[in-house]
Amino acid sequence: MVFISKPMLFIYTTSTDIEKARELSEVLIQKKWATAVNFWPTHSVYASHGAPKEGEGVILFIRTLEKHLQDIEDYITASHLGGIPCVASLNVYRINRPYKEQVMAHIN
């Protein structure tokens, strides 16, 4: 394992469907803001105007560097449909050296 000198992040966000998640993932990879994006369908219960509401959606887990966080957040916010998107970042404290080198080669 290696300590991260350039802060790496995982970003959690959601999308309305698989196709929009795929499109967002491709943009983030093409712009070199992310090295990988995992996404999968989900069923959620959330607060809507003070009452519980259920819905289908997609969770996205984005692997990136801290320096790209604002660009990613701005892009997600501008392209999000319906309401305010959750864009939550998680700092990565340690990661295996070969993977970090792969990340740095793609999005540094």
Summary of the structure (lengths in Angstrom):
residues: 108
radius of gyration: 14.9
end to end distance: 19.5
largest distance: 46.8
contacts: 290
relative contact order: 0.31
helix: 35%
strand: 46%
